Amino acid sequence: FPKVFKQDYGHSEVQAHFGKDPREYSIVTKEFVSDGNGKVKGLNTIRVEWTQDAATERWSMKEVAGTEQFFQADLVFLSMGFLGPEAELLKTLGVKLDGRSNIETPQGSYHTSVKGVFGAGDSRRGQSLIVWGINEGRQCAREVDEFLMSSTLLPVSGGIQQRSLKDLRTKSHPSLVASAH
């Protein structure tokens, strides 16, 4: 579907509210503009035109003069695809990698080979769906909480695990048991 134009309900809502489709095509960000205090205030952009060389069939991008535009922004997200976890950082930490250069963790766990270091989402399983990243991030946060606090009240995958507050007090803070009765 790379050449099929689709409009999702979110695009339609923005178009109805602001009067135009929110997506911008054939545009290149030339510069992130700072507010002078270390925060972004916008982007300088320019429109581009793609042409194909008839002899080589190669595509090339050319900037269109006079199409410079500033977009105000308080936050910028970069979505650039996933080529694997940051290798130098993992090497420095001494984290073991699997055969595909992803963070190695035991089955059903997010602990790495280094105590206190955890891995989840794409860095652990490889490029995948965002829903897997969200789920693994939550479950990893649960393991981190358990690691730091010796217990956790964070939800489990698929819902909330029924727990007794008394059991948690006993496990985490034995001194609270006397005051809880």
Phi, psi and chi 1 to 4 in degrees:
 res  aa     phi    psi   chi1   chi2   chi3   chi4
   1 PHE       -   22.9  -65.4   98.5      -      -
   2 PRO   -64.5  -21.7   23.4  -31.3      -      -
   3 LYS  -112.4   17.6  -65.1 -176.5 -178.4 -171.5
   4 VAL  -103.2  122.9  175.1      -      -      -
   5 PHE   -83.5  122.0  179.7   77.1      -      -
   6 LYS  -122.6  146.1  -68.2 -177.3  179.7 -178.5
   7 GLN  -124.8  117.5 -167.9  167.8   37.0      -
   8 ASP   -86.5  165.7  168.2  -68.9      -      -
   9 TYR   -58.6  -34.8   72.1   90.9      -      -
  10 GLY   -63.4  -40.5      -      -      -      -
  11 HIS   -65.3  -41.1  -57.4  122.4      -      -
  12 SER   -63.1  -42.0  -61.6      -      -      -
  13 GLU   -63.0  -45.2  -72.3  177.0    7.4      -
  14 VAL   -64.7  -41.0  171.6      -      -      -
  15 GLN   -63.3  -41.5 -173.1  167.0   -1.8      -
  16 ALA   -64.7  -38.2      -      -      -      -
  17 HIS   -77.5  -44.8 -175.0   76.1      -      -
  18 PHE  -102.0   -8.9  -68.1  104.8      -      -
  19 GLY    87.7    3.5      -      -      -      -
  20 LYS  -155.7  156.0   71.1 -179.3 -149.3   98.3
  21 ASP   -60.8  133.3 -169.2  -47.0      -      -
  22 PRO   -73.9  -14.9   28.8  -35.6      -      -
  23 ARG   -82.3  144.0  -62.5  169.1  -70.5 -177.3
  24 GLU  -117.9  130.7  -63.1  -75.7  -16.2      -
  25 TYR  -116.6  155.2  -60.8   97.4      -      -
  26 SER    52.8   53.2  -61.8      -      -      -
  27 ILE  -137.6  144.7 -171.0  167.9      -      -
  28 VAL  -125.5  134.6  169.8      -      -      -
  29 THR   -79.5  123.6  -60.1      -      -      -
  30 LYS   -95.0  -29.2  -62.8  -69.3  -75.6 -176.2
  31 GLU  -161.2  140.4  174.7 -174.6   30.6      -
  32 PHE   -89.3  127.9  -66.7  100.7      -      -
  33 VAL  -100.5  127.4 -179.7      -      -      -
  34 SER   -89.7  154.1  169.7      -      -      -
  35 ASP   -86.8    2.5   68.8   -5.1      -      -
  36 GLY    90.6   -7.6      -      -      -      -
  37 ASN  -118.6   23.7  -64.5  -47.9      -      -
  38 GLY    83.4   10.4      -      -      -      -
  39 LYS  -119.2  150.8  -65.0 -175.7  178.5  171.8
  40 VAL   -76.0  142.5   68.8      -      -      -
  41 LYS  -121.3   -9.9   77.2  172.5 -175.8 -179.4
  42 GLY   171.1 -175.4      -      -      -      -
  43 LEU  -130.2  136.9  -51.2  165.6      -      -
  44 ASN   -96.2  129.8  -78.3  -34.0      -      -
  45 THR  -129.9  169.8   65.5      -      -      -
  46 ILE  -148.5  145.0 -168.8  163.9      -      -
  47 ARG   -74.9  150.9  -59.8  -78.5  170.2 -174.5
  48 VAL  -128.8  159.8  -65.9      -      -      -
  49 GLU  -127.0  133.7 -179.2  179.1   84.6      -
  50 TRP  -101.3  130.2  -73.1   91.9      -      -
  51 THR  -130.1  149.9   54.9      -      -      -
  52 GLN  -109.6  128.9 -172.3  175.2   27.7      -
  53 ASP   -72.9  122.9 -177.4  -75.6      -      -
  54 ALA   -62.9  -37.0      -      -      -      -
  55 ALA   -73.5  -45.4      -      -      -      -
  56 THR   -98.2  -14.1   63.8      -      -      -
  57 GLU    62.2   17.2  -64.4 -174.7    3.7      -
  58 ARG   -87.3  143.0  -64.7 -178.8   86.5  174.5
  59 TRP   -92.0  143.3  -72.8   91.5      -      -
  60 SER  -137.3  150.3   62.4      -      -      -
  61 MET  -105.1  134.6 -179.8  178.5   69.1      -
  62 LYS  -130.2  132.2  179.9 -178.6  169.4 -166.7
  63 GLU   -69.0  142.3  -66.4 -179.9    1.2      -
  64 VAL   -98.5  112.0  179.0      -      -      -
  65 ALA   -57.4  141.3      -      -      -      -
  66 GLY    83.0    5.8      -      -      -      -
  67 THR  -108.3   16.6   62.1      -      -      -
  68 GLU   -60.9  142.4  -62.9   82.5    0.3      -
  69 GLN  -150.3  144.0 -170.7  174.2    1.0      -
  70 PHE  -104.4  130.9  174.6   79.2      -      -
  71 PHE  -113.5  122.0  -73.5   89.8      -      -
  72 GLN   -69.8  139.4 -175.9  177.0  -17.8      -
  73 ALA  -153.6  138.9      -      -      -      -
  74 ASP   -98.3  -19.7  -63.9  -37.7      -      -
  75 LEU  -150.1  139.7 -177.4   64.4      -      -
  76 VAL  -127.0  127.0  176.8      -      -      -
  77 PHE  -105.4  134.6  -71.7   99.1      -      -
  78 LEU  -107.5  121.6  -60.2  176.4      -      -
  79 SER  -114.7  103.9  177.3      -      -      -
  80 MET  -122.9   12.3  -58.7 -179.4  -62.9      -
  81 GLY    85.4  166.7      -      -      -      -
  82 PHE  -118.1  122.2 -177.3   74.0      -      -
  83 LEU  -113.6   14.0  -60.9  174.2      -      -
  84 GLY   113.7  162.6      -      -      -      -
  85 PRO   -67.9  162.0   20.3  -26.4      -      -
  86 GLU   -64.9  102.8 -176.3   59.3   43.4      -
  87 ALA   -61.9  -43.3      -      -      -      -
  88 GLU   -64.1  -40.9  -74.8  -56.9  -49.1      -
  89 LEU   -63.0  -47.1  172.5   64.4      -      -
  90 LEU   -64.4  -37.1  -62.9  174.8      -      -
  91 LYS   -65.0  -44.1 -176.6  178.3  176.6 -177.9
  92 THR   -61.2  -40.2  -58.8      -      -      -
  93 LEU   -75.8  -19.7  -69.6  171.5      -      -
  94 GLY    81.8   22.7      -      -      -      -
  95 VAL   -76.1  131.3  172.6      -      -      -
  96 LYS   -72.6  142.7  -74.8 -175.0 -176.2  173.4
  97 LEU  -112.0  155.4  -56.1  177.8      -      -
  98 ASP   -86.1 -174.9   65.5   15.4      -      -
  99 GLY   -64.6  -15.4      -      -      -      -
 100 ARG  -104.9   13.4  -62.9  178.5  -58.9  143.0
 101 SER    70.1   23.9  -60.0      -      -      -
 102 ASN   -99.8  162.8  -64.7  -41.3      -      -
 103 ILE   -64.1  130.2  -65.1  171.8      -      -
 104 GLU   -89.7  128.1 -175.5  175.9  -74.7      -
 105 THR  -133.9  153.9   60.3      -      -      -
 106 PRO   -64.0  156.0  -15.6   26.2      -      -
 107 GLN   -54.7  128.1 -177.9   73.6   25.5      -
 108 GLY    74.8   15.9      -      -      -      -
 109 SER  -139.6  163.0  176.4      -      -      -
 110 TYR  -116.4    3.1  -59.0   94.1      -      -
 111 HIS   -68.2  141.0  -67.6  -86.9      -      -
 112 THR   -98.1 -172.8   68.2      -      -      -
 113 SER   -71.8   -9.1   58.2      -      -      -
 114 VAL  -110.6  124.3  177.1      -      -      -
 115 LYS   -57.0  130.5 -174.8  177.5  179.7  177.6
 116 GLY    85.3    1.3      -      -      -      -
 117 VAL  -114.8  130.3  177.7      -      -      -
 118 PHE  -123.3  155.8  -61.0   80.0      -      -
 119 GLY  -135.2  142.4      -      -      -      -
 120 ALA  -153.5  165.1      -      -      -      -
 121 GLY    68.2 -145.4      -      -      -      -
 122 ASP   -58.7  -34.1  -71.2   -2.4      -      -
 123 SER   -65.9  -22.1   67.5      -      -      -
 124 ARG  -101.8  -41.0 -176.4 -179.5   88.8   98.4
 125 ARG  -105.4   -8.5   68.1 -176.5  -63.4  128.3
 126 GLY    91.9  174.1      -      -      -      -
 127 GLN   -54.8  128.5 -175.3  176.9    3.2      -
 128 SER  -153.8 -172.8 -171.8      -      -      -
 129 LEU   -74.8  149.6  -60.7  172.7      -      -
 130 ILE   -60.6  -32.9 -172.4   66.1      -      -
 131 VAL   -63.1  -33.3  -66.8      -      -      -
 132 TRP   -67.5  -41.7  -79.9  110.7      -      -
 133 GLY   -62.4  -41.9      -      -      -      -
 134 ILE   -63.5  -49.0  -67.7  166.9      -      -
 135 ASN   -61.6  -47.3 -176.2   55.3      -      -
 136 GLU   -66.6  -35.2  -72.5 -156.7    2.5      -
 137 GLY   -61.7  -42.0      -      -      -      -
 138 ARG   -66.3  -44.9  -72.0  176.8  174.2  161.9
 139 GLN   -68.5  -35.7  -63.1  -45.4  -57.3      -
 140 CYS   -65.6  -41.4 -176.6      -      -      -
 141 ALA   -59.9  -37.3      -      -      -      -
 142 ARG   -62.4  -45.3 -178.8  179.5  164.4   77.6
 143 GLU   -65.4  -39.0  -81.9 -166.4   31.1      -
 144 VAL   -63.7  -45.0  169.8      -      -      -
 145 ASP   -58.6  -44.7 -170.4   37.1      -      -
 146 GLU   -63.6  -39.8 -150.9  161.4   32.1      -
 147 PHE   -62.9  -43.6  174.3   79.8      -      -
 148 LEU   -78.9  -37.0  -64.8  171.9      -      -
 149 MET  -108.1   -4.7  -54.9  -57.4  -68.0      -
 150 SER    69.5    2.1  -58.0      -      -      -
 151 SER  -163.8  171.2   65.4      -      -      -
 152 THR  -151.1  148.9 -176.4      -      -      -
 153 LEU  -109.0    3.9  -69.0  173.5      -      -
 154 LEU   -68.8  146.4  -65.6  176.7      -      -
 155 PRO   -67.0  156.0   19.5  -26.0      -      -
 156 VAL   -92.8  168.2  -64.7      -      -      -
 157 SER   -62.6  130.9 -172.6      -      -      -
 158 GLY    89.9    7.6      -      -      -      -
 159 GLY   140.3 -165.4      -      -      -      -
 160 ILE  -102.6  126.9  -62.2  173.3      -      -
 161 GLN   -78.0  130.1  180.0 -179.4    0.4      -
 162 GLN   -70.8  126.8  -64.4  -61.7  -42.9      -
 163 ARG  -136.7  157.7  -63.9  166.9  -85.5 -139.2
 164 SER   -99.3  130.3  159.8      -      -      -
 165 LEU   -61.5  -36.3 -171.4   54.8      -      -
 166 LYS   -61.1  -43.0 -179.2 -178.4  173.7 -173.5
 167 ASP   -61.7  -41.0  -67.8  -19.0      -      -
 168 LEU   -68.1  -40.1  -74.9  170.1      -      -
 169 ARG   -62.9  -42.1  -74.7 -178.1 -178.8  150.6
 170 THR   -63.2  -44.7  -54.6      -      -      -
 171 LYS   -67.2  -48.8 -127.1 -169.4 -125.6 -179.7
 172 SER   -85.4  -42.3  -37.9      -      -      -
 173 HIS  -137.2   81.4  -56.0  -76.9      -      -
 174 PRO   -53.8  -29.4  -22.4   30.3      -      -
 175 SER   -68.2  -22.6   61.0      -      -      -
 176 LEU   -77.2  -18.8  -67.5  177.4      -      -
 177 VAL   -60.6  -43.9  175.0      -      -      -
 178 ALA   -62.1  -42.1      -      -      -      -
 179 SER   -75.9  -18.0   63.2      -      -      -
 180 ALA   -81.4  -18.7      -      -      -      -
 181 HIS   -86.6      -  -67.3  -56.6      -      -
